[in-house]
Amino acid sequence: MAIGIDFGTTNSVVAHWHGGKAEPLAIDQPPMEWGGLGFDRVLPTVIARSSAEALLFGWEAKQIPGNLAAVKRLLRTEERAEVNGEEYAIEEVVTLLFGQLRRAAAGQGVAFDRAVVTVPANSRGLARYRTKLCAGMAGVQVQALINEPTAAAMAYSMRSSHEENLLVVDWGGGTLDVTVLRNVDGIFMEQASKGVGQSGGLDFDAALARVLEPTIDGIANWSPGARAGFRLDLERAKVVLSKAEEASVPIPGGEYRHVDRRYFEEAIQERLKDVREPIATCLADLGYRPNDIDAVVLVGGTCNIPAVRNVVAEVMEQSPVSGIDPMTCVAEGAAIAAAILDGELASHDFFVSTEHALGTIALGVSRELEFSPLIPRNHKLPARATDSYLPATDMQDSVEIQVVEGDPAKPLDDIENVVMKSWTVPIADPQPVGLGRIDLTYSYDTDGILHVEAQDHNGTVLLDDDVSHGVGLGRRDLVEISGRASEALEAGRLPSGSEPASELTPEARKVVSRARQKVMPFVDDDDRTRLMSLVERCESGEKEAVGELEAALSPFSYLL
């Protein structure tokens, strides 16, 4: 059976291909007060533990103080998160959520063990890999990871299959992505994509809270339960204001605040600006004007807000299309993709492209370190590219190969540029400067995993690896997490917090990155060997080695 999963920041959806169309499943039941607001086919991406230690998901979990929501945002940068006072590896939480989606679908008579899963268009490589990994640990083989805007466009295309340019604004609970796609006879090709990593419904809720809370007395004395209820009521008011001109927000203690749409729109003015720059960038990348776009498709719950629709219509000089459900169309498109891969829908196909440039760190002509791209942004996948590099010093016996994802136009240390993985590779046949070419090849498939190969001038393979192991967890940890998640779902109880795996803290990662990027390529062999030993100890989990490495870098502070 062809299954599509939209694993969302605030809500998740499962759809299946049935009777020649994609249908979302009713995988959770919203509370009565949320009835009629469009949430009957979604499961809030929330996990919690009740006071009786019961494992809770979705709407039940959303109403529990101390729950964990928006875990999808944490896949990019964090290793651990807290659920009701206990710490867990991010992978364990996400695995449990995927397991619940699978279990809830089975409760609707739709059992599956494979699916197409969607990810934000501008999701980083590590977040993509971790998504796929967690789905697999929950018993879901990922047939493909496809970008959410592509999935939405595919859902739209089921009623419009002629050749056209589409602009998709995907604005959900946590991320904003704008993507331009070309639809040619049911084949989708991503042309350009740009996004904002943290902008969505959660931030709109926070904006409303910032203007409303100063009008309320006694907030500091609220219980955790009262705070959780207030946040949920704020979110509901935002949703109601997408349909009505006024909403009431209950205040703990029995009061109410009446909020009209104009008040809400004034509160979110700064957030509304977020959508303008990604649209402008996508159009500029392609040399397009707004009238070169045939249809504008809005996706995600945030796009139900009238002010959002109005801003997009103003920028694009046309009204967004109607007739698709922003809450479920991404999962529907993923189910369509699964039907294509399963051979059930031969009339359509799809292609995806890179969201960020992929390259390495190398010495430029100015003898400064720079981002050397191999696969540019917006390159169609699958992609394969090779470039040649020369060692920087005479008779160099090793090289540092680092995979960078980001924007080559920005400084190497810009926040946009992320070192995904690095290796120290020995050179079997050292050569004088100017000789000893090393060929570096990147292969990036639609599964979201980058494969890296390096060969020396003799054709000897120096490196043959991928970037899939950058999660700070060993294979034994992953097997244990998978087993714990399966047992927890079976028992309906969340185990006590998992022990931290051997991993780098953000502070340690920064020190190691400085050593690898800014010092080790420029010092003599003895210093490089000494620093490499400390780096390896840091990466093996020795906390005291981090301080030793910082001290060892101190004499080279002028390089930092």
GINOR-V485568 format. One line per field, one symbol per residue. ss: DSSP state (H for helix, E for strand, - for the rest). phi: phi as a letter, one per 20 degrees, with the letter a starting at -180 (. if undefined). burial: b if it has 24 or more other C-alpha atoms within 12 Angstrom, else e. A space follows every 10 residues. Layout:
# GINOR-V485568
ss = ???
phi = ???
burial = ???
This chain:
# GINOR-V485568
ss = --EEEE---- EEEEEEEE-- EEEE------ -HHH------ --EE-EEEE- ---EEEEHHH HH-----EE- HHHH-----E EEE--EEEEH HHHHHHHHHH HHHHHHH--- ---EEEEEE- ----HHHHHH HHHHHHH--- EEEEEEEHHH HHHHHHH--- ---EEEEEEE E----EEEEE EEEE--EEEE EEEEEE---- HHHHHHHHHH HHHHH---HH H--HHHHHHH HHHHHHHHHH -----EEEEE E---EEEEEE HHHHHHH-HH HH-HHHHHHH HHHHHH---H HH--EEEEE- HHHH-HHHHH HHHHHH---- --------HH HHHHHHHHHH H-------EE -EE---EEEE EEE-----EE EEEEE----E E-EEEEEEE- -------EEE EEEEEE---- -------EEE EEEEEE---- -------EEE EEEE-----E EEEEE----- EEEEEE---- ----HHHHHH HHHHHHHHHH H-E------- -----HHHHH HHHHHHHHHH HH--HHHHHH HHHHHHHHH- --HHHHHHHH HHHHHHHHH-
phi = .ecccdeefd cccdccebmm becfeedadf fgfefmdndf dcdgeccbcf femfeccmff ffedfnfddl fgffffcddb bdclndecfg ffffffffff gffffffend ebcbaedecg gdffgfffff fffffffend fefaecfgff ffffffffdb dffaeddddd cdfccccdcd cddclnddcf dabbbcfcbr gfffgfffff eeffedemgf effgffffff fffffffgff ffdcebbddf dgooecdede ffgffffdgf fffgefffff ffffgdmedg feeebdddcn gffffgffff fffffelaff fdndegfcff ffffffffff fenecfecbb cccfecfcac dbfefemdfb edfddffmef dfcbbccdcd gecflfdbcd dcedcrcffe ggefffedee abcddfdfcg cfgncmgded cdccdfende dccccefenf febbbcdede emceffffff fgffffffff emceffgfff ffbefgffff ffffffedcg fddfgfffff ffffgffffe offffffffg ffegfdgfee
burial = bbbbbbbbbb bbbbbbbeee bbbbbbbbeb eeeeeebbbb bbbbbbbbbb eeeebbbbbb bbbbbbbbbb bbbbbbbbbb bbbbeebbbb bbbbbbbbbb bbbbbeeeeb bbbbbbbbbb bbbbbbbbbb bbbbbbbbbb bbbbbbbbbb bbbbbbbbeb eeebbbbbbb bbbbbbbbbb bbbeebbbbb bbbbbbbbbb bbbbbbbbbe ebeeeeeeee eeeeebbbbb bbbbbbbbbb bbeeeebbbb bbeeeebbbb bebbbebbee bbebbbbbbb bbbeebeeeb eebbbbbbbb bbbbbbbbbe bbbebbeebb beebbbbbbb bbbbbbbbbb beebbeebbb bbbbbbbbbb bbbeeeeebb bbbbbbbbbb bebbbbbbbb bbeeebbbbb bbbbbbbbee ebbeebbbbb bbbbbebeeb eeeeebbbbb bbbbbbbbbb bbbbbbbeee ebbebbbbbb bbbeeeebee bbebbbebbe ebbbbebbeb bebbbeebbb bbbbbbbbbb bbbeeeebee bbbbbbbbbb eeeebbebbb ebbeeeeeee
